[in-house]
Amino acid sequence: MQIDIVNQQNEKVGSLDLRDEVFGGRVKTDLIHESVVHANAAARRGTHATKTRADVSGSGKKPWRQKGTGRARVGEIRNPLWRKGGTTFGPQPRSYDYSLPKKVELGALRAALMQKLKDGQVTIVEALSVSDIKTKAAAEMLKRLGIAGKALLVDVQPEDKLALSVRNIEGVRLLPSNRVSARDVMNTRRVVLTRAAIEKLQEALSS
């Protein structure tokens, strides 16, 4: 597979051969699904909490003696059966993250990039940079590249000037190539990669 490389004025300056063993074949959507579900689970805050009988206010004293009153036996007013008592087996703070094999993550990223390539939603540029820290300059660069709406910009080592320039553009994210996941690729309309980034990704995904 061959893909065009453009400069920041959207003028073709060359082409790049993509390896068929990396970006060819069937798109494995099941791997993408597994990776996205894992990323969503890892992103959950998990700060939910309920008060147990140890957390609610109230005395721990036994309200009445065990036998002889004709009433049900009870140990304390904080027990879960009573009003304002503690909650039994309620949600507690926890992490929803779990481990996913590295091969599954790499396979999912490969499949996500393949899908975007087949849909014609990938743009390869020679380099991504701006001369000044200005949102307007970054927006104009994206406009020249034909990028509108949600976009993912990927470079090996993104420039600080560019990162500061695009952070206020709604729907635009800038990531280093070693931090990109299948969820990032699928959760955007267009993917813009530098030549260095696609070469780095191709090398990592072929292993």
MOKA-V36966 format. One record per run of one state. SS is the DSSP state (a for helix, b for strand, c for the rest). FROM is the first residue (numbers start at 1). LEN is the number of residues. If there is no record, write none. Layout:
ss=<SS | SS>
from=<FROM | FROM>
len=<LEN | LEN>
This chain:
ss=<c | b | c | b | c | a | c | a | c | a | c | b | c | a | c | b | c | a | c | b | a | c | a | c | b | a | c>
from=<1 | 2 | 7 | 12 | 18 | 20 | 24 | 29 | 44 | 102 | 119 | 122 | 126 | 135 | 145 | 151 | 156 | 160 | 167 | 172 | 177 | 180 | 182 | 187 | 190 | 195 | 206>
len=<1 | 5 | 5 | 6 | 2 | 4 | 5 | 15 | 58 | 17 | 3 | 4 | 9 | 10 | 6 | 5 | 4 | 7 | 5 | 5 | 3 | 2 | 5 | 3 | 5 | 11 | 2>
